[in-house]
Amino acid sequence: MSSMKLYDGGRAPNPRRVRIFLAEKGITVPLVPIDMGAMEHRGGEVAERNPLRRLPVLELDDGTVLCESVAICRYFEELQPEPALFGRGALGKAQVEMWQRRVEQNLFFPVSQAFRHVHPAMKEWEVPQVPEWGEVNKPKALDFLVLLDAELALREFAAGDEFSIADITGLVAIDFMKPARITVPPELTNVVRWHSALKARPSASA
Ligand SMILES: N[C@@H](CCC(=O)N[C@@H](CS)C(=O)NCC(=O)O)C(=O)O
């Protein structure tokens, strides 16, 4: 019997990316829930497996450990190529890589920084917490949403006409804007349409 397991962080955005990816693939992996609020990830089973003490962490049958959300997703993409969530063909795969990185670096990252450096609940997580850094990241996220809105006027999804990991990163980043206290400007109608469509997919509740 398979003993693969995914150390999961509940509402935290990176573990959520992997759960959504698995739901889109129709793959079930037993989850090991970690209480991040109680800082369980800073010690015990997680720290033993990931020296960065971050989630998610995937452990394979033979004990091999994989960390980094996108690396974990890539592993499952290779095991089960359909539906393709990292693109198809040389150009399609490169376009998904391009938009996945753009959305991660220009939206997901600044939103995370805004949350971690400003929210009082993150004081013990982000040391030192630098509220000014958190604040300057809010307009960075909004600037990228303006750019993305223009792109989404031209196509259905972030990287093309097919749903991909770039959309998963985008959905999780936009949902994370709420606790980070950043509002999606309603005039960005293409972003609003895209986000609503992603949220309506069954995988969004994974
Ligand atoms: N680059 C990693 C980031 C993982 C990460 O930062 N996870 C957060 C939860 S969303 C975490 O475990 N934070 C714990 C901490 O900061 O102590 C990935 O893509 O998986």
The ligand as a MOL file (V3000), in Angstrom:
LIG
                    3D

  0  0  0     0  0            999 V3000
M  V30 BEGIN CTAB
M  V30 COUNTS 20 19 0 0 0
M  V30 BEGIN ATOM
M  V30 1 N 8.3460 28.5840 -1.7920 0
M  V30 2 C 7.5790 27.7170 -0.9370 0
M  V30 3 C 6.9420 28.5940 0.1250 0
M  V30 4 C 6.3270 27.7870 1.2380 0
M  V30 5 C 5.7830 28.7050 2.3130 0
M  V30 6 O 6.2800 29.8330 2.5270 0
M  V30 7 N 4.7760 28.2170 3.0110 0
M  V30 8 C 4.2060 28.9820 4.1070 0
M  V30 9 C 2.7110 28.7150 4.1720 0
M  V30 10 S 1.8960 29.4580 2.7870 0
M  V30 11 C 4.8190 28.5240 5.3910 0
M  V30 12 O 4.9920 27.3400 5.5890 0
M  V30 13 N 5.1480 29.4520 6.2930 0
M  V30 14 C 5.6500 29.1000 7.5620 0
M  V30 15 C 6.4430 30.1560 8.2240 0
M  V30 16 O 6.6570 31.2250 7.6520 0
M  V30 17 O 6.8280 29.9160 9.3640 0
M  V30 18 C 6.5150 26.9640 -1.7420 0
M  V30 19 O 6.2660 27.3660 -2.8910 0
M  V30 20 O 5.9790 25.9570 -1.2870 0
M  V30 END ATOM
M  V30 BEGIN BOND
M  V30 1 1 1 2
M  V30 2 1 2 3
M  V30 3 1 2 18
M  V30 4 1 3 4
M  V30 5 1 4 5
M  V30 6 2 5 6
M  V30 7 1 5 7
M  V30 8 1 7 8
M  V30 9 1 8 9
M  V30 10 1 8 11
M  V30 11 1 9 10
M  V30 12 2 11 12
M  V30 13 1 11 13
M  V30 14 1 13 14
M  V30 15 1 14 15
M  V30 16 2 15 16
M  V30 17 1 15 17
M  V30 18 2 18 19
M  V30 19 1 18 20
M  V30 END BOND
M  V30 END CTAB
M  END
